[in-house]
Amino acid sequence: MLERFLIVDDHPLFREALQNAIHLAFPVAETLEASSIDEARKILEAEENIDLLLLDLSMPGTHGFEGLLALRRQRPRLPVVIVSGLEDSRIVAEALACGVAGFIPKSVRKPELASAIRNVMNGMVYVPEWYAPDQTPPVNDSVGVAARLKTLTPQQLRVLEMLRQGKLNKQIAHELSVGETTVKAHITEIFRKLNVHSRTMAAMQLAKVDFAAVLADAGISEKRPRRTTDA
Protein backbone atom coordinates (compact mmCIF):
# COMPACT_ATOMS: atom_id res chain seq x y z
CA MET A 1 0.00 0.00 0.00
CA LEU A 2 1.31 3.44 -0.94
CA GLU A 3 2.12 5.60 2.10
CA ARG A 4 0.96 9.23 1.97
CA PHE A 5 2.47 12.05 4.03
CA LEU A 6 1.50 15.69 4.56
CA ILE A 7 4.38 18.09 5.32
CA VAL A 8 3.38 21.38 6.96
CA ASP A 9 6.29 23.83 7.15
CA ASP A 10 6.72 27.38 5.89
CA HIS A 11 10.36 26.87 4.85
CA PRO A 12 10.70 25.37 1.32
CA LEU A 13 14.19 24.02 1.95
CA PHE A 14 13.12 22.12 5.04
CA ARG A 15 10.03 20.78 3.28
CA GLU A 16 12.44 19.43 0.68
CA ALA A 17 14.65 17.93 3.41
CA LEU A 18 11.63 16.22 4.97
CA GLN A 19 10.55 14.92 1.60
CA ASN A 20 14.02 13.42 1.05
CA ALA A 21 13.93 11.78 4.49
CA ILE A 22 10.48 10.33 3.81
CA HIS A 23 11.64 8.86 0.51
CA LEU A 24 14.70 7.40 2.25
CA ALA A 25 12.35 5.54 4.59
CA PHE A 26 9.59 4.87 2.04
CA PRO A 27 11.00 5.16 -1.51
CA VAL A 28 7.63 5.15 -3.31
CA ALA A 29 5.69 7.27 -0.79
CA GLU A 30 3.53 10.17 -1.90
CA THR A 31 4.09 13.52 -0.20
CA LEU A 32 1.82 16.55 -0.02
CA GLU A 33 3.04 19.96 1.15
CA ALA A 34 1.50 22.96 2.88
CA SER A 35 3.21 26.22 3.82
CA SER A 36 0.53 27.34 6.29
CA ILE A 37 -2.06 25.90 8.68
CA ASP A 38 -4.90 27.15 6.46
CA GLU A 39 -3.38 25.43 3.44
CA ALA A 40 -2.96 22.23 5.47
CA ARG A 41 -6.63 22.34 6.52
CA LYS A 42 -7.72 22.66 2.91
CA ILE A 43 -5.61 19.65 1.94
CA LEU A 44 -7.09 17.63 4.81
CA GLU A 45 -10.57 18.52 3.60
CA ALA A 46 -9.79 17.34 0.08
CA GLU A 47 -7.57 14.34 0.85
CA GLU A 48 -8.97 11.53 2.98
CA ASN A 49 -6.12 9.01 2.85
CA ILE A 50 -3.12 10.51 4.65
CA ASP A 51 -1.01 8.29 6.89
CA LEU A 52 1.10 10.83 8.76
CA LEU A 53 1.27 14.61 9.17
CA LEU A 54 4.66 16.23 9.85
CA LEU A 55 4.22 19.67 11.40
CA ASP A 56 6.51 22.55 12.34
CA LEU A 57 5.28 24.24 15.53
CA SER A 58 6.51 27.70 14.54
CA MET A 59 4.09 28.46 11.73
CA PRO A 60 3.14 32.02 10.68
CA GLY A 61 -0.14 33.25 12.12
CA THR A 62 -0.17 30.77 15.00
CA HIS A 63 0.98 30.87 18.61
CA GLY A 64 2.25 27.89 20.56
CA PHE A 65 0.16 24.80 19.85
CA GLU A 66 -2.72 26.60 18.11
CA GLY A 67 -1.88 25.12 14.71
CA LEU A 68 -1.48 21.59 16.07
CA LEU A 69 -4.74 21.77 18.01
CA ALA A 70 -6.63 23.10 14.98
CA LEU A 71 -5.40 20.24 12.79
CA ARG A 72 -6.13 17.64 15.46
CA ARG A 73 -9.67 18.95 15.86
CA GLN A 74 -10.15 18.56 12.12
CA ARG A 75 -8.63 15.07 11.89
CA PRO A 76 -8.39 13.66 15.45
CA ARG A 77 -7.31 10.17 14.34
CA LEU A 78 -4.53 11.31 12.01
CA PRO A 79 -1.08 10.74 13.58
CA VAL A 80 0.94 13.95 13.86
CA VAL A 81 4.69 14.26 14.35
CA ILE A 82 6.19 17.60 15.39
CA VAL A 83 9.40 18.45 13.54
CA SER A 84 10.74 21.53 15.29
CA GLY A 85 13.78 23.68 15.89
CA LEU A 86 12.65 24.15 19.51
CA GLU A 87 14.71 21.77 21.63
CA ASP A 88 13.30 21.83 25.14
CA SER A 89 12.02 18.93 27.25
CA ARG A 90 9.09 21.02 28.47
CA ILE A 91 7.97 21.70 24.89
CA VAL A 92 8.27 18.00 24.07
CA ALA A 93 6.16 17.19 27.13
CA GLU A 94 3.52 19.72 26.05
CA ALA A 95 3.44 18.21 22.56
CA LEU A 96 3.08 14.67 23.89
CA ALA A 97 0.27 15.85 26.17
CA CYS A 98 -1.50 17.09 23.03
CA GLY A 99 -1.36 13.56 21.65
CA VAL A 100 1.39 13.76 19.02
CA ALA A 101 3.01 10.57 17.76
CA GLY A 102 6.51 11.98 18.01
CA PHE A 103 8.76 15.01 18.37
CA ILE A 104 11.72 15.19 16.00
CA PRO A 105 14.29 18.01 16.32
CA LYS A 106 15.19 19.72 13.06
CA SER A 107 18.85 19.34 14.00
CA VAL A 108 18.89 15.57 13.43
CA ARG A 109 20.62 14.16 10.35
CA LYS A 110 18.60 12.77 7.46
CA PRO A 111 19.18 9.05 8.29
CA GLU A 112 17.95 9.59 11.86
CA LEU A 113 15.00 11.63 10.58
CA ALA A 114 14.11 8.82 8.19
CA SER A 115 14.45 6.24 10.99
CA ALA A 116 12.21 8.30 13.28
CA ILE A 117 9.51 8.53 10.60
CA ARG A 118 9.75 4.78 9.97
CA ASN A 119 9.42 4.05 13.71
CA VAL A 120 6.33 6.25 14.03
CA MET A 121 4.76 4.52 11.03
CA ASN A 122 5.42 1.23 12.84
CA GLY A 123 3.39 2.43 15.82
CA MET A 124 6.14 3.79 18.05
CA VAL A 125 6.25 7.23 19.69
CA TYR A 126 9.52 8.99 18.86
CA VAL A 127 11.21 11.40 21.27
CA PRO A 128 14.76 12.79 21.07
CA GLU A 129 17.52 11.17 23.12
CA TRP A 130 17.94 14.28 25.28
CA TYR A 131 14.27 14.31 26.33
CA ALA A 132 14.06 14.00 30.12
CA PRO A 133 10.42 13.60 31.25
CA ASP A 134 11.40 13.08 34.89
CA GLN A 135 12.92 16.58 34.90
CA THR A 136 9.86 18.18 33.36
CA PRO A 137 7.32 19.95 35.59
CA PRO A 138 3.71 18.74 35.31
CA VAL A 139 1.95 20.10 32.26
CA ASN A 140 -0.65 22.74 33.13
CA ASP A 141 -4.17 21.95 31.93
CA SER A 142 -6.56 24.64 30.71
CA VAL A 143 -8.08 25.10 34.17
CA GLY A 144 -4.64 25.57 35.72
CA VAL A 145 -3.61 28.06 33.04
CA ALA A 146 -6.82 30.05 33.50
CA ALA A 147 -6.22 30.17 37.25
CA ARG A 148 -2.67 31.43 36.74
CA LEU A 149 -3.83 34.11 34.31
CA LYS A 150 -6.21 35.43 36.97
CA THR A 151 -3.19 36.24 39.15
CA LEU A 152 -1.88 38.72 36.55
CA THR A 153 -2.59 42.41 36.91
CA PRO A 154 -4.37 44.26 34.05
CA GLN A 155 -1.05 45.80 32.99
CA GLN A 156 0.63 42.38 32.99
CA LEU A 157 -2.21 41.03 30.84
CA ARG A 158 -1.65 43.88 28.37
CA VAL A 159 2.05 43.05 28.22
CA LEU A 160 1.25 39.36 27.77
CA GLU A 161 -1.10 40.13 24.90
CA MET A 162 1.66 42.09 23.16
CA LEU A 163 4.12 39.26 23.78
CA ARG A 164 1.62 36.92 22.15
CA GLN A 165 1.62 39.21 19.12
CA GLY A 166 5.40 38.93 18.90
CA LYS A 167 6.16 42.54 19.81
CA LEU A 168 9.60 43.55 21.06
CA ASN A 169 10.17 45.03 24.51
CA LYS A 170 10.77 48.51 23.07
CA GLN A 171 7.50 48.32 21.10
CA ILE A 172 5.61 47.32 24.22
CA ALA A 173 7.24 50.13 26.18
CA HIS A 174 6.25 52.65 23.51
CA GLU A 175 2.61 51.51 23.38
CA LEU A 176 2.26 51.50 27.16
CA SER A 177 4.26 54.72 27.64
CA VAL A 178 6.63 53.09 30.12
CA GLY A 179 10.35 52.31 30.17
CA GLU A 180 11.84 49.08 28.86
CA THR A 181 13.03 48.27 32.39
CA THR A 182 9.40 48.31 33.54
CA VAL A 183 8.42 46.03 30.66
CA LYS A 184 11.20 43.58 31.55
CA ALA A 185 10.00 43.56 35.17
CA HIS A 186 6.47 42.79 34.03
CA ILE A 187 7.70 39.95 31.79
CA THR A 188 9.74 38.44 34.62
CA GLU A 189 6.66 38.46 36.86
CA ILE A 190 4.44 37.06 34.08
CA PHE A 191 6.83 34.16 33.49
CA ARG A 192 6.99 33.46 37.23
CA LYS A 193 3.21 33.41 37.63
CA LEU A 194 2.66 31.24 34.55
CA ASN A 195 5.55 28.93 35.48
CA VAL A 196 7.25 29.37 32.09
CA HIS A 197 10.70 30.54 31.06
CA SER A 198 10.26 31.93 27.56
CA ARG A 199 7.86 33.77 25.26
CA THR A 200 7.31 30.55 23.33
CA MET A 201 6.27 28.67 26.45
CA ALA A 202 3.94 31.51 27.45
CA ALA A 203 2.28 31.41 24.02
CA MET A 204 1.84 27.65 24.34
CA GLN A 205 0.02 28.13 27.62
CA LEU A 206 -2.27 30.76 26.08
CA ALA A 207 -3.17 28.36 23.26
CA LYS A 208 -4.98 26.22 25.85
CA VAL A 209 -7.46 28.90 26.90
CA ASP A 210 -9.75 31.54 25.42
CA PHE A 211 -7.36 34.41 26.04
CA ALA A 212 -9.70 36.93 24.38
CA ALA A 213 -12.27 36.06 27.07
CA VAL A 214 -9.64 36.51 29.79
CA LEU A 215 -8.84 39.99 28.45
CA ALA A 216 -12.53 40.85 28.20
CA ASP A 217 -13.12 39.79 31.82
CA ALA A 218 -10.30 42.15 32.82
CA GLY A 219 -11.85 44.98 30.79
CA ILE A 220 -9.10 44.87 28.15
CA SER A 221 -9.89 44.85 24.44
CA GLU A 222 -7.92 42.39 22.32
CA LYS A 223 -5.77 44.27 19.80
CA ARG A 224 -4.76 42.47 16.66
CA PRO A 225 -1.21 43.11 15.36
CA ARG A 226 -1.07 45.68 12.59
CA ARG A 227 -0.25 44.49 9.12
CA THR A 228 2.93 45.99 7.76
CA THR A 229 4.22 46.19 4.22
CA ASP A 230 7.81 46.30 3.06
CA ALA A 231 8.97 49.64 1.77
Sequence and secondary structure as in RCSB ss.txt:
>XXXX:A:sequence
MLERFLIVDDHPLFREALQNAIHLAFPVAETLEASSIDEARKILEAEENIDLLLLDLSMPGTHGFEGLLALRRQR
PRLPVVIVSGLEDSRIVAEALACGVAGFIPKSVRKPELASAIRNVMNGMVYVPEWYAPDQTPPVNDSVGVAARLK
TLTPQQLRVLEMLRQGKLNKQIAHELSVGETTVKAHITEIFRKLNVHSRTMAAMQLAKVDFAAVLADAGISEKRP
RRTTDA
>XXXX:A:secstr
   EEEEE S HHHHHHHHHHHHHHSTT EEEEESSHHHHHHHHHH     EEEE S  TT  TTHHHHHHHHHS
TTS EEEEES   HHHHHHHHHTT SEEEETTS HHHHHHHHHHHHTT  B  TT  GGGS     HHHHHHHHT
TS HHHHHHHHHHHTT  HHHHHHHHT  HHHHHHHHHHHHHHHT SSHHHHHHHHTTS HHHHHHHTT      
      
